[in-house]
Amino acid sequence: MKVRKDSPLAKLVCTLLFVRGTLSLSLDPFSPNVYWPGDKVPLSVNKLVSNAHDKTYNFYDLPFVCQPEEGITQSALSMDEVLRGDRIYHSDFKLEMLENEACHVLCTKELDAEAIQKANDLIRKDYKVEWYIDGLPGATSFSTHDKGHKYYASGFRLGTVGDDRHTYLNNHFTFVVKYRHSDNHDATRVVLAFEVYPRSIAMTENDWRSMNRKYPGSCEIDALETVETAPGVPLAYSDTSLHQNLTITYTYSVYFREDLDIHWTDRWNMYFYYSNTRIVWYSTALSAIICILLTSVVGVILARTLSTEISSISRSIKNDLDLNEDDIAGWKRLRAEITRPPQRPDLLCALLCNGMQIIISILALLIRTKISSSIGVFGLFFAGVLSGFYAGSKYKSFDREDWQRQSVLMSIQVPSFFFSILLVLNFFLWLQGASAIPISTLFELLGLWFAGSVPLVLIGAYTGARKPTNEHIQRANPVARSVPRQPIFTRFWPSLLIAGALPYAAICVELYFILQAFKLHENGYLSFIFKSLTLVIFIAIITTVEVTVTMIYLQLNHEDHRWHWRAFLYGSASAGYIFAHATFYFITTLQYGFISGIVYFGYTVLFCLLYALIQGMLGYVASSIFVAKIYSSIKVD
């Protein structure tokens, strides 16, 4: 197809490509923030999370915390931060580079019975607080018992429950900010770590100020006996005995410490250390072994079998010999059936389109890891051209001409389903009073999808529908060939169970650790897991492709020509195992309530559907290439 340079279509394509390039160039490469001595180091507050409960809370929604004097101001969020429920706000904490602050009073808060009850409940549910400096989460510091390694866990406890069953609210925070000189300018510094040491101290604002006057410039918490021996702030003396009102003074100390052992590029490594990381790498090696063994099966046995069969037919044709029954048995009898369109080709093409769109976006995100991860969200829209082209050309190969209607369905059918699930999940989160994706953000995403992705899919589908078809492809017979009785391993449900088992086995160990990291809200551990998971996902993709091709060969060899939907479902079958794994983990490990359980399963369904779309699309594409290859190798009349 030739497009005139001054045609509306050409202008639209150029405009969209220009917008895409502008978005890519506007994202500066990720580089460290540098601070001169005395520069403000902003501290932002986020939310409260718990290992045992799925419900999260925005920090400033809590009735017992200090509110900003100049009002609540939200920080600019990237798209991925909004989607994962972050609500980052500015705070009144005053930190200046290299300026140590001994004892600073943040505010004095009068708590009524309702606020005390809320704080008591959250402390007993072991909620942690998420604060940030320079993009680093405030961390609780730990040391291992074996090698003496120091590592961080994101967040710190809101309070503690003592041995006496009293509940204590942390109201003093000691900040330790580690830094080093920047590479660009020796006078500037970069932040390497942000440690938070919370404590509960029963002192009034006057006590703090008088102590500051008594010990000017040396009000270090751990050095003062008066503070060290001060009792905590008890909210409750038991599960039922609560204060009716309470006055709490919030204070903090800041200490800057130079650290020459850590480079800025390695500052996240402290969050990645876990004693069971060796297990993750062992499981990765096991997954690689499974992949190698399966590749041997497919690459040696299947390839040799096909080569022998094709060579036998070619030899008979070359020598003008009659083909016996064995020569044209099995998959070779279906040459006139493999091009038969499947049932519901519109739905199949929609699934293929969206699966390709997602995987192209993920690849764009992996390539541009040093740029904001929002590029993955925007890449999802611009991948529409390629996915629309593939699905449009595939739809035409099924002898369908209504590409306009189909391209619209491809661009809105699956996304609308996902959007509906997100809307329902957010309704339950709002019903529970937890932090959720703002409704405005959801509709902004919906508007961005219709304004960006839908036109791009239409352009791709239009181009794909105009692509000339291969005239040498043999058309299907008018009457479909009857399918003989199948052995148990090629029947629908048993074959799906077989097809999903091996790809699931390749990622089952990493899946456990991912669920554990989500439960513990450990972003650093997730980052480490995803490092190994990148390799494991690659192994899972290869395994899925090989299993799907093998199952399609077995199906065709038993003269079942209905391969289109089977190829997609074989590829996506491991998503069912993942959902079963997540369900088993929920039953045996998690202790969520009814609404939190609905939210958990809602997001689990979303993830499994995304995984199924990706793997199903890859399985289908691989099977299409395989089928086209083997049938183009023989010429049987």
C-alpha positions, -999 to +999 in steps of 0.1 A: +000+000+000+013+034-009+004+065+011+008+100-003+030+122+017+003+149+019-026+125+028-044+129+061-033+094+071+004+103+066+000+136+085-017+118+114+010+091+116+037+118+116+020+137+143+016+106+165+053+097+160+063+132+168+043+132+200+059+098+209+094+112+203+086+143+223+075+122+253+106+101+251+130+131+249+112+149+277+122+123+302+156+131+314+180+102+322+178+092+358+206+110+377+213+118+413+201+149+431+230+169+444+228+191+475+250+220+486+257+224+523+226+240+538+203+230+510+169+217+520+165+179+518+127+174+515+111+146+535+079+133+521+052+111+538+034+084+520+011+058+536+008+031+563+010-006+554+009-038+573+023-073+567-009-089+580-035-066+564-040-056+528-057-022+538-035+009+535-040+044+549-029+078+536-007+093+563-025+126+566-059+109+569-050+097+603-063+118+632-033+114+655-005+128+632+008+163+628-008+182+599+013+206+578+010+242+589+005+255+554-019+228+543-016+194+527+003+195+494+007+165+473+040+158+455+041+151+417+036+114+412+047+092+383+020+070+367+033+038+383+033+055+417-004+064+413-013+029+401+003+012+430-016+034+455+011+058+466+000+092+479+031+112+486+028+145+504+051+173+516+058+175+553+070+201+579+102+182+587+131+206+582+163+188+570+192+208+556+223+191+542+251+187+568+230+206+594+225+183+624+193+190+644+194+177+680+159+180+693+133+197+671+096+199+681+073+191+652+040+197+668+019+190+699-013+170+692-044+167+713-059+132+708-094+124+716-108+089+724-115+082+687-079+091+676-064+070+704-086+041+694-074+044+658-038+046+667-041+016+691-057-005+665-031+003+639-002-004+663-017-038+673-020-047+636+017-039+632+013-011+607+045+005+593+050+041+581+065+050+547+085+082+545+109+092+517+140+113+513+155+117+478+134+088+466+147+064+493+122+049+518+129+055+554+144+022+565+146+001+596+182-012+600+190-049+606+221-070+610+224-107+601+236-132+626+259-151+603+281-126+585+273-094+603+258-078+571+237-048+575+205-045+555+174-024+553+137-031+555+114-003+540+094+016+566+093+017+603+068+007+630+040+031+640+043+020+675+050-011+697+031-034+720+053-039+752+056-071+772+031-055+796+006-054+768+007-016+768+005+001+734+031+027+728+029+053+700+063+064+685+065+102+688+103+108+685+122+100+653+160+100+649+169+104+612+204+093+601+210+105+565+241+090+549+259+109+521+291+113+501+306+138+478+291+139+443+312+129+413+304+161+395+314+187+421+333+181+453+314+207+472+280+190+466+266+158+483+244+130+472+221+110+496+230+073+500+207+061+528+179+072+550+176+054+584+148+060+608+149+051+645+115+057+661+109+058+699+080+065+722+090+091+749+066+106+774+078+142+774+058+175+768+069+203+745+081+223+775+102+194+787+119+192+753+125+229+751+139+231+787+161+201+779+174+219+748+183+249+769+200+228+795+220+209+770+226+233+741+239+217+709+242+183+725+206+170+727+214+136+713+187+111+724+208+082+733+233+103+752+209+119+777+199+099+807+168+120+813+155+109+779+169+074+778+150+065+810+119+084+801+088+062+798+069+058+766+036+072+756+010+045+766-022+047+745-037+016+762-030-005+792-048-035+777-069-043+747-099-025+762-084+001+786-078+032+766-071+068+774-100+092+768-077+120+758-040+125+755-015+152+746+014+140+725+045+160+714+061+149+682+099+155+679+128+145+657+165+146+655+186+147+623+222+135+619+242+135+586+269+108+583+294+105+555+298+070+541+326+063+517+318+026+513+287+031+493+284+046+458+253+063+447+246+037+420+247+010+447+226+026+473+196+003+468+217-028+475+211-024+512+174-031+505+181-061+484+200-083+509+180-113+521+193-146+536+171-167+512+184-150+480+205-181+474+173-202+472+161-178+445+192-183+424+191-221+430+155-221+417+166-200+387+192-226+379+166-254+383+143-235+359+171-232+334+177-270+336+140-276+330+142-253+299+173-271+286+157-305+290+125-294+273+145-278+245+163-311+240+129-329+237+115-304+212+147-297+193+159-333+190+129-356+191+103-334+175+126-319+149+140-354+140+106-369+137+093-341+114+125-342+093+121-379+088+084-376+078+090-347+054+120-364+039+100-396+033+073-377+014+098-356-006+117-387-016+085-405-028+074-374-048+108-370-064+110-407-074+074-406-087+063-432-062+028-436-049+023-424-014+011-451+009-013-446+038+015-441+063+031-414+042+000-392+045-011-402+080-014-379+110-008-342+106-001-345+068-038-352+062-049-318+075-032-296+048-066-285+036-079-279+071-052-258+089-063-226+072-099-230+084-109-199+104-115-206+141-147-199+160-150-163+172-121-150+152-130-115+164-124-124+201-092-143+193-078-113+173-087-089+202-068-111+227-038-114+204-038-076+198-038-068+235-013-094+244+011-081+218+005-046+230+014-055+266+045-074+258+059-046+235+053-021+262+071-043+287+101-046+263+101-008+259+101-005+297+130-029+301+150-012+274+145+022+290+150+012+326+171+043+334+142+065+325+111+069+346+090+037+346+061+058+333+075+051+299+060+016+303+025+031+307+030+053+277+046+025+257+014+005+262-004+030+240+022+034+213+025-003+210-010-002+195+003+004+160+023-029+158-003-049+176-031-035+155-012-043+123-007-079+134-043-085+145-057-067+115-037-088+090-046-120+110-083-110+110-081-106+072-065-140+068-096-154+084-116-141+053-132-113+073-137-079+058-152-058+086-119-046+099-133-012+110-156-028+135-131-053+146-103-028+151-126-008+174-134-040+194-097-049+196-088-016+211-117-013+237-129-049+244-102-062+267-092-028+282-128-021+292-129-054+310-098-046+330-111-011+337-143-025+350-124-048+374-103-018+386-134+002+392-150-025+413-118-030+433-115+007+440-152+007+451-144-019+478-112+001+488-133+033+492-159+013+511-132+001+535-118+036+539-084+026+525-062+044+500-072+036+464-065+049+429-084+082+426-114+081+404-100+110+385-068+090+377-089+061+365-108+083+341-076+100+330-062+067+321-094+058+303-093+091+284-057+086+276-064+052+262-092+064+239-072+094+228-039+076+223-042+039+220-075+035+201-064+057+171-030+040+170-047+005+169-070+018+142-040+029+121-022-004+126-054-024+118-060-004+087-025-010+075-028-047+083-061-051+066-046-036+034-018-060+034-020-084+004-028-120+013-006-149+001-024-163-029-005-196-027-021-206+006-045-235+001-080-227+011-099-248+036-125-273+023-161-261+024-170-290+048-149-294+079-132-327+083-145-347+112-122-351+142-115-387+152-117-398+188-087-383+207-064-399+232-067-385+267-035-363+265-049-344+235-084-338+249-093-303+259-089-302+297-062-328+301-041-311+274-045-277+291-033-292+324-003-307+307+005-275+288+004-253+319+024-275+343+059-270+329+059-232+325+045-229+360+072-252+374+098-227+359+085-198+381+068-214+411+096-207+436+100-171+425+062-168+427+063-177+463+089-151+471+070-125+452+039-131+471+059-130+503+075-097+494+040-082+486+028-094+519+057-078+537+056-047+515+093-050+508+099-030+477+137-037+479+132-074+480+108-072+451+135-053+431+159-081+438+134-108+429+126-091+396+163-091+388+163-129+389+127-130+376+138-113+343+158-144+335+131-167+349+104-150+328+126-155+297+129-192+306+092-194+312+085-178+277+108-204+260+092-232+280+057-220+271+066-217+234+081-252+233+053-268+252+027-251+230+044-262+198+047-297+211+011-299+221-001-285+187+021-311+169+005-339+190-030-325+183-024-323+146-008-357+145-040-371+159-059-353+131-075-326+151-074-294+130-088-270+156-055-256+165-060-218+166-078-215+200-058-244+214-025-226+206-036-195+225-050-215+254-020-238+257+002-208+260-020-192+287-027-223+306+000-217+332-019-186+344-044-210+359-017-226+380-005-192+391-040-184+403-043-217+421-009-209+437-021-175+449-053-190+462-034-216+482-011-189+496-041-168+506-057-197+525-026-210+542-007-178+549-027-146+547-052-135+573-072-109+553-108-100+560-137-102+535-131-070+517-093-073+517-098-108+503-119-095+475-092-069+467-065-095+468-083-119+445-093-090+422-057-079+417-046-116+414-072-121+386-059-090+368-023-102+370-032-137+358-052-123+329-023-101+319+001-131+321-024-152+301-026-126+274+011-124+270+019-161+271-012-170+250-001-145+223+035-159+223+022-195+221-001-186+192+026-168+172+050-196+177+024-222+167+015-202+136+051-201+125+054-239+133+023-248+114+032-227+084+067-241+083+058-278+084+030-275+058+051-254+035+077-282+035+054-307+018+034-307-014+007-333-014-022-332-038 
